Amino acid sequence: WDVAKDVELRTILAHDGQAYDVVFGPEGDLLYSSGEDGIAAAWDASTGDRINEFRGHVRSVRSIAVSPDGLTFATASDDKTFAIYDAVNTRRLYHIDYRNDFEYDTSRFVTIGFSGNGRLVAAADVAGNIFVLDCDSGEHSVLACAPDGVADLGFLLNDKWLATADRGGTIQLHKLP
């Protein structure tokens, strides 16, 4: 949208069904989207052309995040999995599956984000479980449980704290290991 001219610049028909999330890469030349069709995609922001398509989830992809260096991105899905992809060669680096680990059959991931240095990824579900992946070691763990479910999350700049907002109106700070 060109705000000064009040003109739409581009419309991208990105997904079959609803598009759930969209983010720019750090350089601003790429867009990443996720949708109801279970697909994440990379787009040329200037032309609207699809550059890559990333499959690997069996249900809707609710959230997408790009690492600060733009070399990787993460997806969080209704299928109770999250994944980390190499944005350059489209290879999936990690696929973290929590489908059998928790009793929350109706739970789904709703948000995902990278830490400021790109080393950590956190994903949260509607049941309030918060999952953290160390991209260097591949180790992942459950950080905490927010009783009213997590709506969004964000890392503080020093990567030692994670903030979560829940559906009950509370913001919590979680110390990272």
Backbone hydrogen bonds, N-H to C=O, Kabsch-Sander energy under -0.5 kcal/mol:
donor,donor_aa,acceptor,acceptor_aa,energy
2,D,7,V,-3.4
3,V,1,W,-0.9
6,D,2,D,-1.4
7,V,2,D,-1.7
13,L,11,T,-0.5
14,A,12,I,-1.4
17,G,15,H,-0.7
20,Y,18,Q,-0.6
20,Y,34,S,-2.0
21,D,34,S,-1.4
23,V,32,Y,-2.4
25,G,30,L,-2.6
28,G,25,G,-1.3
31,L,43,W,-2.3
32,Y,23,V,-3.0
33,S,41,A,-2.3
34,S,21,D,-2.1
35,G,39,I,-1.2
36,E,18,Q,-3.3
38,G,35,G,-1.7
40,A,54,F,-2.3
41,A,33,S,-2.2
42,A,52,N,-2.4
43,W,31,L,-3.0
44,D,49,D,-2.9
45,A,29,D,-2.6
45,A,43,W,-0.7
48,G,44,D,-3.0
51,I,42,A,-3.0
52,N,42,A,-1.3
54,F,40,A,-3.6
55,R,53,E,-0.5
56,G,57,H,-0.5
57,H,38,G,-0.7
61,V,35,G,-2.7
62,R,60,S,-0.7
62,R,76,A,-1.5
63,S,76,A,-1.7
65,A,74,A,-2.2
67,S,72,T,-2.8
70,G,67,S,-1.5
73,F,85,Y,-1.8
74,A,65,A,-3.0
75,T,83,A,-2.4
76,A,63,S,-2.1
77,S,81,T,-2.3
78,D,60,S,-2.9
80,K,77,S,-1.2
82,F,96,I,-2.1
83,A,75,T,-2.0
84,I,94,Y,-2.2
85,Y,73,F,-3.0
86,D,91,R,-3.3
87,A,71,L,-2.6
87,A,85,Y,-0.7
88,V,71,L,-0.7
90,T,86,D,-1.3
93,L,84,I,-2.8
93,L,91,R,-0.5
94,Y,84,I,-1.6
96,I,82,F,-3.2
97,D,95,H,-0.6
98,Y,80,K,-2.3
98,Y,96,I,-0.6
101,D,98,Y,-1.0
102,F,98,Y,-0.7
105,D,103,E,-1.8
107,S,104,Y,-1.5
109,F,77,S,-1.8
110,V,124,A,-2.8
111,T,124,A,-1.4
113,G,122,A,-2.1
115,S,120,L,-2.4
118,G,115,S,-1.3
121,V,133,L,-2.2
122,A,113,G,-2.5
123,A,131,F,-2.5
124,A,111,T,-2.1
125,D,129,N,-1.9
126,V,108,R,-2.0
128,G,125,D,-1.7
130,I,144,A,-2.0
131,F,123,A,-3.4
132,V,141,S,-2.8
133,L,121,V,-3.0
134,D,139,E,-3.0
135,C,119,R,-3.3
135,C,133,L,-0.8
138,G,134,D,-2.9
141,S,132,V,-2.1
143,L,130,I,-3.2
143,L,141,S,-0.6
144,A,130,I,-0.7
146,A,128,G,-2.9
149,G,146,A,-2.2
150,V,125,D,-1.6
151,A,165,A,-3.5
152,D,165,A,-1.5
154,G,163,A,-2.2
156,L,161,W,-2.2
159,D,156,L,-2.4
162,L,174,H,-2.4
163,A,154,G,-3.3
164,T,172,Q,-2.5
165,A,152,D,-2.5
166,D,170,T,-2.7
167,R,148,D,-0.9
167,R,149,G,-1.6
169,G,166,D,-1.5
172,Q,164,T,-2.6
174,H,162,L,-3.0
176,L,160,K,-2.9
